[in-house]
Amino acid sequence: MERAAFLDRLAEYGGLARKTLLARLPEGEPARHLYQPMRDFCARSGKGIRPALLIASCRAFGGALNDALPSAAALELLHNAFLIHDDIQDQSETRRGVPCLHAELGVPLAINVGDAMMANAFRMLWDNIALLGPGTAARVLDEFDHLTSESLEGQALELGWIRDNALDVGPADYLRMTLKKTCWYSFIHPCRIGALIARGGGDLDSFNEFGFLLGAAFQIRDDILNLVGSEDRYGKEILGDLYEGKRTLMLARLAGALDGRDHARLTRFLATPRGARKEAEVVWVFDAMKRHDCIAYARTAADRLVEGAKAAFPTAFAGAAGEDRDFIAHLLDYMVEREA
Amino acid sequence: MERAAFLDRLAEYGGLARKTLLARLPEGEPARHLYQPMRDFCARSGKGIRPALLIASCRAFGGALNDALPSAAALELLHNAFLIHDDIQDQSETRRGVPCLHAELGVPLAINVGDAMMANAFRMLWDNIALLGPGTAARVLDEFDHLTSESLEGQALELGWIRDNALDVGPADYLRMTLKKTCWYSFIHPCRIGALIARGGGDLDSFNEFGFLLGAAFQIRDDILNLVGSEDRYGKEILGDLYEGKRTLMLARLAGALDGRDHARLTRFLATPRGARKEAEVVWVFDAMKRHDCIAYARTAADRLVEGAKAAFPTAFAGAAGEDRDFIAHLLDYMVEREA
């Protein structure tokens, strides 16, 4: 598949999920403080990698587009709900190049918009009972239950580390947290749910390894982009993760590489509350990461994870065929080439 | 029904819902930052008026206790999720006599606990498919969908007024907000869902008037308790609603009663951010409410709403019988006698 055809299909599937989503979101009152910001946030949503992966998985296994759309829309909506709460939790300032919802609307109303998006996402899944029959619908619900639990557990791990100022988060801890927070809902379950809708059952665990490897690579690259991407391209404030004290693979690597006074300085930095972290210290951490090749280390780790995902692909997608299978294969290259 | 028998039944139904809820909540990791605080919060939960009303409605119409329990547990769990997010949104300090969850765990993790409780509440409802059959289960889901939407819309109204510093919130606005934020999920839908589970269908709108009148009386009394209750009995900080700028019936009445310099002073008070509101000004507002009989006015309004609920009761519960019908009738007196 050519890059242009891949991008066309990504835009098509992402756009279809967004259209389905917007058609099912409420439009009424209260508009200004609830439904309008909800619709605006969803209309501005990203590339739609998650719904596109779900739709492509369904079609690659012979399923129908229309059977996948409500689940794809629900997943994208849940993702958007996570982003809104995540930005509050991380005290982020910008998202997709514009101020975060809580910066526009205040924290109380932004929490409420996220809650309503989560409730609407679950609501969309109930429509699967009529669309797919109660048996398959219940299995899709189980998949969503698992992906939601894992994501919120991963979020608790990450926020707990920041809260406790954990200083011993190693690469294995980081990968376990990423599996929970990112991989299940963004990569593993989209494949599982797509295949489930297409086949009405069968072994879904074959997607787990593939999705974990791809998801971990994605998250590491996302964390690298926060450090080295331009703000314009990334859509979030640069070095925000450092101000936030976010435990990334680069930080885990740096903590292991520093000793003596430098290690004490990093410890003091992490113990400082977010609001009190000084730019000079943030820049010192960033420079130390470069000096100790932490970013190169993380880049290599991400590359190897993608290689692992490529190796796992034929087994995971055994029995899949056609352009949608090619689309997913191309997604792997897209991940490698994503600028970071 | 004697008061003692009423209280026994309330404790029994509330306790059964809590037991069902705790048995279905996850117990695993991460414990300290997610599942333990979730379980602790639910274990400490209040009297359980909502699940008790749902269970009693089901049994009064000939339904089985076990058929109602998952829905009753889900409702109590959703209520607890609302409380956790509500306390963050209102910047409350105490709840049920102990520090609010966000005071213990920090705002980011408390948002996450509330999210996980909401997801688990919806999950419990999916079990109704096997318990009640797909038709009734889908109707119960529709009821929960409506109660969740109405509650979050009501919350958006209330938070929006505070955000915009709305100065023209009259008694009718207050009642409309209360219908949305409180009445649907706390009173109307518990009756509707109980009857739906018992009868598998039938007209549910007959409960709407009854539940609205009872719920509005409950909310007004709750707001009065915040002003005049002792902190020990109420479990929340006293006058917290005034610090918060919450639009209550008493405040609506006061705004209508004041003029000239006093009205300007109230306007200035409401325009002050929460953290900057001085105790002397809070006490001045409280004294003005007493001077203008705003609390007596609200008490009278609540009494009349309870009288209206009593008048609506026989129609709403036509066809219901036995001790559970008596229990609900007694709930009305319990509302009147609640200390306020």
Interface residues (C-beta under 8 A of the other chain):
Chain A: P26 E29 P30 R32 H33 L34 H85 I88 Q89 D90 L105 G106 V107 P108 L109 I111 N112 V113 G114 D115 A116 M118 A119 F122 R123 W126 I129 P134 A138 L141 D145 T148 S149 L152 E153 Q155 A156 L157 L159 G160 I162 R163
Chain B: P26 E29 P30 R32 H33 L34 H85 I88 Q89 D90 L105 G106 V107 P108 L109 I111 N112 V113 G114 D115 A116 M118 A119 F122 R123 W126 I129 P134 A138 L141 D145 T148 S149 L152 E153 Q155 A156 L157 L159 G160 I162 R163
